[in-house]
Amino acid sequence: MFFIMKIHNAYFKLFYRVAVFICCRLFFFSMNVNAKEQFSSGGLPGVITGTSEWERAFTEYMNAHGFDIKIYPFRALGNFEEASDIMRQGLLQYCTCGPFPFFKTSPVVFADLIPYLFNDLDHHNRFIRSKGGFIDKVNETSTKAGSRLLDWVHTSGPMGLFTVKKPVHKLEDAEGLRLRYVAPPQKVLYEAIGAKGVGIPWPDVYTALQTKMIDGYVHGPETALQFRHTEIFKSFTRLDLNWVSMGISMSESYFQSLSTEQKKVLYKAIEAARKANAKWMETYVPKNLERLKDAGIEIINPSPKEKERFKSKINAVRNKMAPPPAVNFFVEGAKKFK
């Protein structure tokens, strides 16, 4: 009976994905009649974040210079994976889809989850944006598969460990915790500190926390606030890992259809968007810890000795967190753009 139920569930999931895919295709074909460029947002309606500010400034600049872009809220045009697939086919022009369009084509994105490589945000930005840096490296292969990375946008301060019940003051406190992971490198990180990684789709995280399917996750302060996970969490341990970032990409076929002048507008729009994102980061990120406190979250600051213990355990598995060429690219890039 259990085997039959598993098969039934597998068929149901397959049917659901096919149905969503067909509906999205029909939707995009209907929207293309109106000749609008579509932008699938990574944020919730009415919630201002680092990515939403990037999207707003980018769209405003583009629309003021001859384009006609409309932003759709998160999941309105499918989840990250579905929107990525549609974008690769050229039916969607822009997508805040994080790393999802690049997992298969540009495995270097996995290495962005490796912490303790960059001194500060400016150091990280130089590595991301400079000629020969991260964006160029991703696009070497991703453009051949239909996706072009436009920017790697910061959305929160340094990541830490959120937990529902058990506060983490020292390394031993993390032992046995079940933590949600987004990609294999994070699972390796969890195992290094004695925790276990559990794969949970992002829309299901709130329920998974409520039902104690997971004990927490590693993320930035803004994420828990934005998605109201502060209603469940009890503590946040400041581990000062890497910054929360979201990839913003576009259809390569659409990019190639643009004229030289239109591409110049695109590049200027990216610069305008980066300025808007930087202003948001400067204004809101310093307030995030206070906002967590106001939401009833205990802020835990491990001693320098304990932080070093966490760091030592994580650095010991660095080479297992991503393919060796990707790890090497990040390590050498951190030195090069220092």
MARVEX-334985 format. One record per residue (C-alpha): residue in one letter; x, y, z; residue number from 1. Coordinates in steps of 0.25 Angstrom, whole numbers, plus 5000, padded with zeros to 4 digits. Layout:
<pts>
+------+------+------+------+------+
! resn !   xx !   yy !   zz ! resi !
+------+------+------+------+------+
!    A !    X !    Y !    Z !  NUM !
...
+------+------+------+------+------+
</pts>
This chain:
<pts>
+------+------+------+------+------+
! resn !   xx !   yy !   zz ! resi !
+------+------+------+------+------+
!    M ! 5000 ! 5000 ! 5000 !    1 !
!    F ! 5011 ! 5010 ! 5004 !    2 !
!    F ! 5018 ! 5007 ! 4990 !    3 !
!    I ! 5005 ! 5010 ! 4983 !    4 !
!    M ! 5003 ! 5023 ! 4990 !    5 !
!    K ! 5018 ! 5027 ! 4987 !    6 !
!    I ! 5015 ! 5024 ! 4972 !    7 !
!    H ! 5002 ! 5032 ! 4973 !    8 !
!    N ! 5009 ! 5044 ! 4980 !    9 !
!    A ! 5020 ! 5044 ! 4969 !   10 !
!    Y ! 5009 ! 5044 ! 4958 !   11 !
!    F ! 5002 ! 5055 ! 4965 !   12 !
!    K ! 5014 ! 5064 ! 4966 !   13 !
!    L ! 5018 ! 5061 ! 4952 !   14 !
!    F ! 5004 ! 5065 ! 4947 !   15 !
!    Y ! 5004 ! 5077 ! 4956 !   16 !
!    R ! 5017 ! 5082 ! 4950 !   17 !
!    V ! 5012 ! 5079 ! 4936 !   18 !
!    A ! 4999 ! 5087 ! 4938 !   19 !
!    V ! 5007 ! 5099 ! 4944 !   20 !
!    F ! 5016 ! 5099 ! 4932 !   21 !
!    I ! 5005 ! 5098 ! 4922 !   22 !
!    C ! 4997 ! 5109 ! 4929 !   23 !
!    C ! 5010 ! 5118 ! 4930 !   24 !
!    R ! 5012 ! 5116 ! 4915 !   25 !
!    L ! 4998 ! 5120 ! 4912 !   26 !
!    F ! 4999 ! 5132 ! 4921 !   27 !
!    F ! 5012 ! 5137 ! 4915 !   28 !
!    F ! 5007 ! 5135 ! 4901 !   29 !
!    S ! 4995 ! 5143 ! 4904 !   30 !
!    M ! 5003 ! 5154 ! 4911 !   31 !
!    N ! 5013 ! 5154 ! 4899 !   32 !
!    V ! 5001 ! 5159 ! 4890 !   33 !
!    N ! 5002 ! 5172 ! 4898 !   34 !
!    A ! 5017 ! 5173 ! 4895 !   35 !
!    K ! 5020 ! 5176 ! 4910 !   36 !
!    E ! 5033 ! 5171 ! 4916 !   37 !
!    Q ! 5031 ! 5162 ! 4928 !   38 !
!    F ! 5039 ! 5162 ! 4941 !   39 !
!    S ! 5036 ! 5151 ! 4951 !   40 !
!    S ! 5039 ! 5157 ! 4965 !   41 !
!    G ! 5046 ! 5150 ! 4976 !   42 !
!    G ! 5038 ! 5157 ! 4987 !   43 !
!    L ! 5024 ! 5158 ! 4993 !   44 !
!    P ! 5014 ! 5169 ! 4989 !   45 !
!    G ! 5016 ! 5181 ! 4997 !   46 !
!    V ! 5028 ! 5177 ! 5004 !   47 !
!    I ! 5040 ! 5186 ! 5002 !   48 !
!    T ! 5054 ! 5178 ! 5001 !   49 !
!    G ! 5067 ! 5180 ! 4995 !   50 !
!    T ! 5063 ! 5172 ! 4983 !   51 !
!    S ! 5050 ! 5179 ! 4982 !   52 !
!    E ! 5057 ! 5193 ! 4982 !   53 !
!    W ! 5067 ! 5187 ! 4971 !   54 !
!    E ! 5055 ! 5183 ! 4963 !   55 !
!    R ! 5048 ! 5196 ! 4965 !   56 !
!    A ! 5060 ! 5205 ! 4961 !   57 !
!    F ! 5063 ! 5196 ! 4949 !   58 !
!    T ! 5049 ! 5196 ! 4943 !   59 !
!    E ! 5047 ! 5211 ! 4945 !   60 !
!    Y ! 5060 ! 5214 ! 4938 !   61 !
!    M ! 5057 ! 5204 ! 4926 !   62 !
!    N ! 5042 ! 5209 ! 4925 !   63 !
!    A ! 5047 ! 5223 ! 4925 !   64 !
!    H ! 5056 ! 5219 ! 4913 !   65 !
!    G ! 5046 ! 5212 ! 4903 !   66 !
!    F ! 5043 ! 5199 ! 4910 !   67 !
!    D ! 5030 ! 5194 ! 4916 !   68 !
!    I ! 5033 ! 5185 ! 4927 !   69 !
!    K ! 5023 ! 5180 ! 4937 !   70 !
!    I ! 5027 ! 5173 ! 4950 !   71 !
!    Y ! 5019 ! 5161 ! 4955 !   72 !
!    P ! 5020 ! 5157 ! 4970 !   73 !
!    F ! 5027 ! 5144 ! 4975 !   74 !
!    R ! 5021 ! 5132 ! 4970 !   75 !
!    A ! 5010 ! 5139 ! 4961 !   76 !
!    L ! 5018 ! 5133 ! 4949 !   77 !
!    G ! 5022 ! 5120 ! 4956 !   78 !
!    N ! 5033 ! 5117 ! 4966 !   79 !
!    F ! 5047 ! 5120 ! 4964 !   80 !
!    E ! 5050 ! 5107 ! 4956 !   81 !
!    E ! 5038 ! 5108 ! 4948 !   82 !
!    A ! 5040 ! 5123 ! 4945 !   83 !
!    S ! 5055 ! 5119 ! 4941 !   84 !
!    D ! 5050 ! 5109 ! 4931 !   85 !
!    I ! 5041 ! 5119 ! 4925 !   86 !
!    M ! 5052 ! 5129 ! 4924 !   87 !
!    R ! 5061 ! 5120 ! 4917 !   88 !
!    Q ! 5051 ! 5118 ! 4906 !   89 !
!    G ! 5050 ! 5133 ! 4904 !   90 !
!    L ! 5036 ! 5134 ! 4909 !   91 !
!    L ! 5040 ! 5142 ! 4921 !   92 !
!    Q ! 5049 ! 5153 ! 4920 !   93 !
!    Y ! 5054 ! 5156 ! 4934 !   94 !
!    C ! 5054 ! 5148 ! 4947 !   95 !
!    T ! 5059 ! 5149 ! 4961 !   96 !
!    C ! 5061 ! 5134 ! 4962 !   97 !
!    G ! 5073 ! 5134 ! 4971 !   98 !
!    P ! 5083 ! 5123 ! 4967 !   99 !
!    F ! 5072 ! 5114 ! 4961 !  100 !
!    P ! 5075 ! 5117 ! 4947 !  101 !
!    F ! 5090 ! 5113 ! 4948 !  102 !
!    F ! 5091 ! 5101 ! 4957 !  103 !
!    K ! 5092 ! 5092 ! 4945 !  104 !
!    T ! 5099 ! 5101 ! 4935 !  105 !
!    S ! 5109 ! 5109 ! 4945 !  106 !
!    P ! 5112 ! 5101 ! 4957 !  107 !
!    V ! 5121 ! 5112 ! 4961 !  108 !
!    V ! 5109 ! 5118 ! 4968 !  109 !
!    F ! 5110 ! 5107 ! 4979 !  110 !
!    A ! 5122 ! 5113 ! 4984 !  111 !
!    D ! 5115 ! 5126 ! 4988 !  112 !
!    L ! 5110 ! 5119 ! 5000 !  113 !
!    I ! 5124 ! 5117 ! 5005 !  114 !
!    P ! 5126 ! 5127 ! 5017 !  115 !
!    Y ! 5138 ! 5135 ! 5023 !  116 !
!    L ! 5145 ! 5138 ! 5009 !  117 !
!    F ! 5142 ! 5153 ! 5008 !  118 !
!    N ! 5145 ! 5164 ! 5018 !  119 !
!    D ! 5133 ! 5173 ! 5016 !  120 !
!    L ! 5122 ! 5176 ! 5006 !  121 !
!    D ! 5131 ! 5184 ! 4997 !  122 !
!    H ! 5141 ! 5173 ! 4996 !  123 !
!    H ! 5129 ! 5164 ! 4992 !  124 !
!    N ! 5124 ! 5173 ! 4982 !  125 !
!    R ! 5137 ! 5175 ! 4975 !  126 !
!    F ! 5138 ! 5160 ! 4973 !  127 !
!    I ! 5124 ! 5159 ! 4968 !  128 !
!    R ! 5124 ! 5171 ! 4958 !  129 !
!    S ! 5138 ! 5173 ! 4953 !  130 !
!    K ! 5143 ! 5169 ! 4940 !  131 !
!    G ! 5147 ! 5154 ! 4941 !  132 !
!    G ! 5139 ! 5153 ! 4954 !  133 !
!    F ! 5127 ! 5144 ! 4958 !  134 !
!    I ! 5116 ! 5150 ! 4948 !  135 !
!    D ! 5125 ! 5148 ! 4936 !  136 !
!    K ! 5129 ! 5134 ! 4941 !  137 !
!    V ! 5114 ! 5130 ! 4942 !  138 !
!    N ! 5111 ! 5135 ! 4928 !  139 !
!    E ! 5122 ! 5128 ! 4921 !  140 !
!    T ! 5113 ! 5115 ! 4922 !  141 !
!    S ! 5099 ! 5120 ! 4926 !  142 !
!    T ! 5097 ! 5128 ! 4913 !  143 !
!    K ! 5099 ! 5116 ! 4905 !  144 !
!    A ! 5087 ! 5110 ! 4912 !  145 !
!    G ! 5078 ! 5122 ! 4911 !  146 !
!    S ! 5080 ! 5130 ! 4924 !  147 !
!    R ! 5089 ! 5142 ! 4926 !  148 !
!    L ! 5092 ! 5147 ! 4940 !  149 !
!    L ! 5090 ! 5162 ! 4942 !  150 !
!    D ! 5094 ! 5164 ! 4956 !  151 !
!    W ! 5096 ! 5157 ! 4970 !  152 !
!    V ! 5088 ! 5166 ! 4979 !  153 !
!    H ! 5089 ! 5167 ! 4994 !  154 !
!    T ! 5077 ! 5166 ! 5002 !  155 !
!    S ! 5081 ! 5165 ! 5017 !  156 !
!    G ! 5093 ! 5166 ! 5026 !  157 !
!    P ! 5102 ! 5154 ! 5030 !  158 !
!    M ! 5095 ! 5140 ! 5032 !  159 !
!    G ! 5093 ! 5134 ! 5045 !  160 !
!    L ! 5086 ! 5122 ! 5051 !  161 !
!    F ! 5071 ! 5124 ! 5055 !  162 !
!    T ! 5065 ! 5113 ! 5064 !  163 !
!    V ! 5051 ! 5110 ! 5069 !  164 !
!    K ! 5054 ! 5104 ! 5082 !  165 !
!    K ! 5068 ! 5101 ! 5086 !  166 !
!    P ! 5077 ! 5114 ! 5086 !  167 !
!    V ! 5091 ! 5112 ! 5081 !  168 !
!    H ! 5102 ! 5119 ! 5090 !  169 !
!    K ! 5113 ! 5109 ! 5086 !  170 !
!    L ! 5117 ! 5099 ! 5076 !  171 !
!    E ! 5112 ! 5087 ! 5084 !  172 !
!    D ! 5098 ! 5093 ! 5084 !  173 !
!    A ! 5096 ! 5091 ! 5069 !  174 !
!    E ! 5098 ! 5076 ! 5071 !  175 !
!    G ! 5086 ! 5069 ! 5065 !  176 !
!    L ! 5078 ! 5081 ! 5060 !  177 !
!    R ! 5070 ! 5079 ! 5048 !  178 !
!    L ! 5072 ! 5091 ! 5039 !  179 !
!    R ! 5066 ! 5094 ! 5025 !  180 !
!    Y ! 5076 ! 5095 ! 5014 !  181 !
!    V ! 5075 ! 5102 ! 5000 !  182 !
!    A ! 5086 ! 5095 ! 4993 !  183 !
!    P ! 5096 ! 5084 ! 4996 !  184 !
!    P ! 5107 ! 5093 ! 5001 !  185 !
!    Q ! 5099 ! 5097 ! 5012 !  186 !
!    K ! 5096 ! 5083 ! 5016 !  187 !
!    V ! 5111 ! 5081 ! 5017 !  188 !
!    L ! 5112 ! 5093 ! 5026 !  189 !
!    Y ! 5102 ! 5088 ! 5035 !  190 !
!    E ! 5108 ! 5074 ! 5036 !  191 !
!    A ! 5121 ! 5081 ! 5039 !  192 !
!    I ! 5115 ! 5087 ! 5052 !  193 !
!    G ! 5108 ! 5075 ! 5056 !  194 !
!    A ! 5094 ! 5078 ! 5051 !  195 !
!    K ! 5086 ! 5071 ! 5040 !  196 !
!    G ! 5081 ! 5077 ! 5027 !  197 !
!    V ! 5067 ! 5075 ! 5023 !  198 !
!    G ! 5062 ! 5079 ! 5009 !  199 !
!    I ! 5049 ! 5087 ! 5010 !  200 !
!    P ! 5043 ! 5096 ! 4999 !  201 !
!    W ! 5043 ! 5110 ! 5003 !  202 !
!    P ! 5028 ! 5112 ! 5003 !  203 !
!    D ! 5027 ! 5100 ! 5012 !  204 !
!    V ! 5037 ! 5106 ! 5023 !  205 !
!    Y ! 5027 ! 5113 ! 5031 !  206 !
!    T ! 5019 ! 5100 ! 5033 !  207 !
!    A ! 5031 ! 5092 ! 5035 !  208 !
!    L ! 5035 ! 5101 ! 5046 !  209 !
!    Q ! 5022 ! 5100 ! 5053 !  210 !
!    T ! 5021 ! 5085 ! 5052 !  211 !
!    K ! 5035 ! 5084 ! 5057 !  212 !
!    M ! 5039 ! 5076 ! 5044 !  213 !
!    I ! 5051 ! 5086 ! 5045 !  214 !
!    D ! 5058 ! 5093 ! 5056 !  215 !
!    G ! 5062 ! 5105 ! 5049 !  216 !
!    Y ! 5071 ! 5110 ! 5037 !  217 !
!    V ! 5083 ! 5119 ! 5034 !  218 !
!    H ! 5079 ! 5132 ! 5028 !  219 !
!    G ! 5080 ! 5147 ! 5029 !  220 !
!    P ! 5071 ! 5155 ! 5039 !  221 !
!    E ! 5063 ! 5161 ! 5028 !  222 !
!    T ! 5058 ! 5148 ! 5023 !  223 !
!    A ! 5052 ! 5143 ! 5036 !  224 !
!    L ! 5045 ! 5157 ! 5037 !  225 !
!    Q ! 5040 ! 5158 ! 5023 !  226 !
!    F ! 5034 ! 5144 ! 5023 !  227 !
!    R ! 5028 ! 5145 ! 5037 !  228 !
!    H ! 5037 ! 5134 ! 5043 !  229 !
!    T ! 5039 ! 5142 ! 5055 !  230 !
!    E ! 5025 ! 5138 ! 5059 !  231 !
!    I ! 5032 ! 5124 ! 5062 !  232 !
!    F ! 5047 ! 5126 ! 5064 !  233 !
!    K ! 5052 ! 5129 ! 5078 !  234 !
!    S ! 5067 ! 5132 ! 5076 !  235 !
!    F ! 5077 ! 5137 ! 5066 !  236 !
!    T ! 5092 ! 5133 ! 5067 !  237 !
!    R ! 5101 ! 5143 ! 5060 !  238 !
!    L ! 5111 ! 5134 ! 5053 !  239 !
!    D ! 5114 ! 5145 ! 5042 !  240 !
!    L ! 5115 ! 5136 ! 5031 !  241 !
!    N ! 5113 ! 5141 ! 5016 !  242 !
!    W ! 5103 ! 5151 ! 5012 !  243 !
!    V ! 5089 ! 5147 ! 5007 !  244 !
!    S ! 5089 ! 5150 ! 4992 !  245 !
!    M ! 5079 ! 5148 ! 4980 !  246 !
!    G ! 5082 ! 5146 ! 4966 !  247 !
!    I ! 5075 ! 5154 ! 4956 !  248 !
!    S ! 5075 ! 5149 ! 4942 !  249 !
!    M ! 5069 ! 5151 ! 4928 !  250 !
!    S ! 5066 ! 5142 ! 4916 !  251 !
!    E ! 5079 ! 5141 ! 4907 !  252 !
!    S ! 5070 ! 5141 ! 4894 !  253 !
!    Y ! 5063 ! 5154 ! 4899 !  254 !
!    F ! 5077 ! 5160 ! 4902 !  255 !
!    Q ! 5082 ! 5156 ! 4888 !  256 !
!    S ! 5070 ! 5163 ! 4882 !  257 !
!    L ! 5073 ! 5176 ! 4888 !  258 !
!    S ! 5080 ! 5187 ! 4879 !  259 !
!    T ! 5093 ! 5193 ! 4883 !  260 !
!    E ! 5086 ! 5205 ! 4889 !  261 !
!    Q ! 5076 ! 5197 ! 4896 !  262 !
!    K ! 5087 ! 5189 ! 4903 !  263 !
!    K ! 5094 ! 5202 ! 4907 !  264 !
!    V ! 5081 ! 5206 ! 4914 !  265 !
!    L ! 5081 ! 5192 ! 4921 !  266 !
!    Y ! 5094 ! 5194 ! 4927 !  267 !
!    K ! 5091 ! 5208 ! 4932 !  268 !
!    A ! 5078 ! 5202 ! 4938 !  269 !
!    I ! 5087 ! 5192 ! 4945 !  270 !
!    E ! 5095 ! 5203 ! 4951 !  271 !
!    A ! 5083 ! 5211 ! 4956 !  272 !
!    A ! 5078 ! 5198 ! 4962 !  273 !
!    R ! 5091 ! 5196 ! 4969 !  274 !
!    K ! 5090 ! 5210 ! 4975 !  275 !
!    A ! 5076 ! 5207 ! 4980 !  276 !
!    N ! 5080 ! 5194 ! 4986 !  277 !
!    A ! 5092 ! 5200 ! 4993 !  278 !
!    K ! 5084 ! 5211 ! 4999 !  279 !
!    W ! 5074 ! 5201 ! 5004 !  280 !
!    M ! 5085 ! 5193 ! 5010 !  281 !
!    E ! 5091 ! 5205 ! 5017 !  282 !
!    T ! 5077 ! 5209 ! 5023 !  283 !
!    Y ! 5071 ! 5196 ! 5027 !  284 !
!    V ! 5081 ! 5186 ! 5030 !  285 !
!    P ! 5087 ! 5193 ! 5042 !  286 !
!    K ! 5073 ! 5193 ! 5048 !  287 !
!    N ! 5070 ! 5178 ! 5046 !  288 !
!    L ! 5075 ! 5173 ! 5059 !  289 !
!    E ! 5067 ! 5183 ! 5067 !  290 !
!    R ! 5055 ! 5179 ! 5059 !  291 !
!    L ! 5058 ! 5164 ! 5062 !  292 !
!    K ! 5058 ! 5168 ! 5077 !  293 !
!    D ! 5045 ! 5176 ! 5076 !  294 !
!    A ! 5039 ! 5163 ! 5070 !  295 !
!    G ! 5043 ! 5155 ! 5083 !  296 !
!    I ! 5056 ! 5148 ! 5077 !  297 !
!    E ! 5067 ! 5146 ! 5086 !  298 !
!    I ! 5080 ! 5151 ! 5080 !  299 !
!    I ! 5092 ! 5142 ! 5083 !  300 !
!    N ! 5106 ! 5147 ! 5081 !  301 !
!    P ! 5116 ! 5136 ! 5083 !  302 !
!    S ! 5129 ! 5139 ! 5089 !  303 !
!    P ! 5141 ! 5141 ! 5080 !  304 !
!    K ! 5146 ! 5127 ! 5084 !  305 !
!    E ! 5133 ! 5121 ! 5080 !  306 !
!    K ! 5132 ! 5128 ! 5067 !  307 !
!    E ! 5146 ! 5123 ! 5064 !  308 !
!    R ! 5142 ! 5109 ! 5067 !  309 !
!    F ! 5130 ! 5110 ! 5057 !  310 !
!    K ! 5139 ! 5116 ! 5047 !  311 !
!    S ! 5150 ! 5105 ! 5048 !  312 !
!    K ! 5139 ! 5094 ! 5046 !  313 !
!    I ! 5133 ! 5101 ! 5034 !  314 !
!    N ! 5146 ! 5104 ! 5028 !  315 !
!    A ! 5151 ! 5090 ! 5029 !  316 !
!    V ! 5140 ! 5085 ! 5019 !  317 !
!    R ! 5141 ! 5097 ! 5010 !  318 !
!    N ! 5146 ! 5088 ! 4998 !  319 !
!    K ! 5134 ! 5079 ! 5000 !  320 !
!    M ! 5124 ! 5090 ! 4998 !  321 !
!    A ! 5125 ! 5092 ! 4983 !  322 !
!    P ! 5133 ! 5086 ! 4972 !  323 !
!    P ! 5148 ! 5088 ! 4973 !  324 !
!    P ! 5149 ! 5098 ! 4961 !  325 !
!    A ! 5138 ! 5106 ! 4967 !  326 !
!    V ! 5144 ! 5107 ! 4981 !  327 !
!    N ! 5157 ! 5110 ! 4975 !  328 !
!    F ! 5151 ! 5122 ! 4967 !  329 !
!    F ! 5145 ! 5128 ! 4979 !  330 !
!    V ! 5158 ! 5126 ! 4988 !  331 !
!    E ! 5166 ! 5132 ! 4977 !  332 !
!    G ! 5156 ! 5143 ! 4974 !  333 !
!    A ! 5155 ! 5147 ! 4988 !  334 !
!    K ! 5170 ! 5150 ! 4988 !  335 !
!    K ! 5170 ! 5156 ! 4974 !  336 !
!    F ! 5159 ! 5166 ! 4977 !  337 !
!    K ! 5163 ! 5169 ! 4992 !  338 !
+------+------+------+------+------+
</pts>
